[in-house]
Amino acid sequence: MMATQGAALADLSGFQGRWRAVEMESSDTETSKGIALEHLSARIDIDGDEIRIRGSALVDTGGDSIRFIPSAVDIVFFQSDRPAVLAPMDAKSKLLGGLISDPEVVDPLAGETLRWARTDEDGIVFYRFAINDAGAYALGKYELEKAGDGLTLTYTAYAQGRAPVTLRAVLERTGD
């Protein structure tokens, strides 16, 4: 299924560049003790209606308590046929240089991770949703908002049967 062009993306040029975390706080220091500032750095490239983000995703390792581990991520999101909603590009489309912008089609019930993003003038929000073998869900929400010359990253992890954990970081631009 080919995604059709929706409304144009908000002006996100202020998010473009290389970013590094300079400070971080967590609502639960025990769950985030393995996360260092470099795990919250990212590179964001915006090309027309596409957003490419490279950096680390924080992955819930499961179990009785949330433990996060950084996992390398390189995802291209593009305009879907729903205004302000972006779909991740299918891996085959990405390998072909994005010549065919097919959205990634996944089934969380089969153990696959569902990702999407949404945008407005103030920010970009990335989502990651998974269901484990026992049927429990995990939702990661990454909010990027402009804050002066930098960005604020707010990551919230929601998991079945547990209170949400929030991690906030201040990011500064280190390059284009």
C-alpha positions as CSV (number, residue, x, y, z in Angstrom):
1,M,0.0,0.0,0.0
2,M,1.5,3.3,-1.1
3,A,1.1,6.2,1.4
4,T,-0.4,9.2,-0.2
5,Q,0.8,12.7,0.4
6,G,-1.1,14.3,3.3
7,A,-0.9,17.9,4.4
8,A,2.6,19.4,4.4
9,L,4.7,18.9,7.6
10,A,5.0,21.8,10.0
11,D,8.3,23.7,9.7
12,L,10.7,21.4,11.6
13,S,13.9,23.0,10.4
14,G,14.8,23.9,14.0
15,F,15.1,20.2,14.8
16,Q,17.7,19.5,12.0
17,G,21.2,18.7,13.2
18,R,23.4,16.7,15.5
19,W,22.3,16.9,19.2
20,R,23.9,15.8,22.4
21,A,22.5,15.6,25.9
22,V,24.0,17.9,28.4
23,E,21.8,17.1,31.4
24,M,19.4,14.4,32.3
25,E,16.9,13.6,35.1
26,S,14.7,10.6,35.7
27,S,11.5,9.9,37.6
28,D,13.1,6.6,38.7
29,T,16.9,6.6,39.0
30,E,17.0,2.9,39.6
31,T,15.6,2.1,36.1
32,S,17.7,4.6,34.3
33,K,21.1,4.0,36.1
34,G,22.5,2.3,32.9
35,I,21.8,5.3,30.7
36,A,24.5,7.8,30.1
37,L,24.2,11.2,28.4
38,E,25.7,9.9,25.2
39,H,22.8,7.4,24.9
40,L,20.4,10.4,24.5
41,S,22.3,12.0,21.6
42,A,20.8,12.0,18.1
43,R,21.1,13.2,14.6
44,I,18.0,14.5,12.9
45,D,17.9,15.1,9.1
46,I,14.8,16.7,7.5
47,D,14.4,16.4,3.8
48,G,11.0,17.7,2.5
49,D,8.4,15.4,4.1
50,E,10.9,12.9,5.5
51,I,12.5,12.9,8.9
52,R,15.5,10.6,9.5
53,I,16.5,10.0,13.0
54,R,19.7,8.3,14.1
55,G,20.7,7.7,17.7
56,S,19.8,5.4,20.5
57,A,16.4,4.1,21.4
58,L,15.8,3.1,25.0
59,V,14.4,-0.4,25.2
60,D,12.6,-1.9,28.2
61,T,14.3,-5.2,28.9
62,G,11.1,-6.5,30.6
63,G,10.9,-8.3,33.9
64,D,9.5,-7.1,37.2
65,S,11.3,-3.8,37.0
66,I,11.9,-1.6,34.0
67,R,15.6,-1.6,32.9
68,F,16.6,0.4,29.8
69,I,19.3,-0.4,27.5
70,P,20.4,1.8,24.6
71,S,19.8,0.3,21.2
72,A,21.1,1.9,17.9
73,V,18.3,3.2,15.7
74,D,18.2,4.6,12.2
75,I,14.7,5.3,11.0
76,V,13.2,7.3,8.2
77,F,9.7,8.6,8.7
78,F,7.6,10.0,5.9
79,Q,4.2,11.7,5.5
80,S,1.3,9.3,5.7
81,D,-2.1,10.0,4.3
82,R,-3.2,11.2,7.8
83,P,-2.2,14.9,8.4
84,A,0.7,15.3,10.9
85,V,1.2,11.5,11.2
86,L,4.4,10.0,9.9
87,A,5.0,6.3,9.1
88,P,8.4,4.6,9.2
89,M,9.7,3.6,5.8
90,D,9.8,-0.1,5.0
91,A,13.3,-1.5,5.2
92,K,13.3,-2.6,1.5
93,S,12.2,0.9,0.5
94,K,15.0,2.3,2.5
95,L,17.5,0.0,0.9
96,L,16.3,1.2,-2.5
97,G,17.1,4.8,-1.4
98,G,13.5,5.6,-0.7
99,L,12.6,5.4,-4.4
100,I,9.3,3.8,-3.4
101,S,8.0,5.2,-0.1
102,D,6.1,2.2,1.3
103,P,5.3,2.3,4.9
104,E,6.6,-0.3,7.3
105,V,3.9,-2.9,7.9
106,V,4.2,-4.8,11.2
107,D,2.1,-6.9,13.5
108,P,2.7,-6.3,17.2
109,L,0.7,-9.5,18.0
110,A,3.4,-11.4,16.1
111,G,6.2,-9.8,18.3
112,E,7.0,-7.0,15.8
113,T,7.5,-3.5,17.0
114,L,5.1,-0.8,15.7
115,R,6.6,2.7,15.2
116,W,5.1,6.0,14.1
117,A,5.5,9.7,14.7
118,R,3.5,12.9,14.7
119,T,4.5,16.5,14.3
120,D,3.3,20.1,14.9
121,E,5.1,23.5,15.0
122,D,6.3,22.9,18.6
123,G,7.6,19.4,18.3
124,I,8.0,15.8,17.1
125,V,6.8,12.8,19.0
126,F,8.1,9.3,18.2
127,Y,6.3,6.2,19.4
128,R,7.5,2.6,19.8
129,F,4.9,-0.1,20.7
130,A,5.5,-3.8,21.4
131,I,3.7,-6.8,22.9
132,N,5.8,-9.5,24.5
133,D,5.3,-13.3,24.4
134,A,3.2,-13.1,27.6
135,G,0.9,-10.5,26.0
136,A,2.1,-7.5,28.1
137,Y,2.5,-4.2,26.3
138,A,5.3,-1.7,26.3
139,L,4.9,1.8,24.8
140,G,7.8,4.2,24.5
141,K,7.0,7.9,23.8
142,Y,9.9,10.2,22.7
143,E,8.9,13.9,22.7
144,L,11.2,16.5,21.2
145,E,10.4,20.2,21.8
146,K,12.3,23.3,21.0
147,A,13.8,25.0,24.1
148,G,15.7,28.2,23.2
149,D,18.6,27.1,21.0
150,G,18.3,23.5,22.1
151,L,15.8,20.8,22.4
152,T,14.1,19.1,25.4
153,L,13.7,15.3,25.1
154,T,11.1,13.7,27.3
155,Y,11.0,9.9,27.1
156,T,8.1,8.1,28.9
157,A,8.0,4.4,29.2
158,Y,4.6,2.8,29.8
159,A,4.4,-0.9,30.5
160,Q,1.6,-3.1,31.6
161,G,1.2,-3.3,35.4
162,R,3.9,-0.7,36.1
163,A,3.8,3.0,36.8
164,P,5.2,5.1,33.9
165,V,8.8,6.1,34.0
166,T,9.9,9.5,32.6
167,L,13.4,10.6,31.6
168,R,14.1,14.2,30.6
169,A,17.2,15.5,28.9
170,V,18.3,18.9,27.6
171,L,20.0,18.6,24.2
172,E,22.4,21.1,22.6
173,R,23.2,21.3,18.9
174,T,26.7,20.1,18.1
175,G,26.5,20.4,14.3
176,D,24.3,20.4,11.2
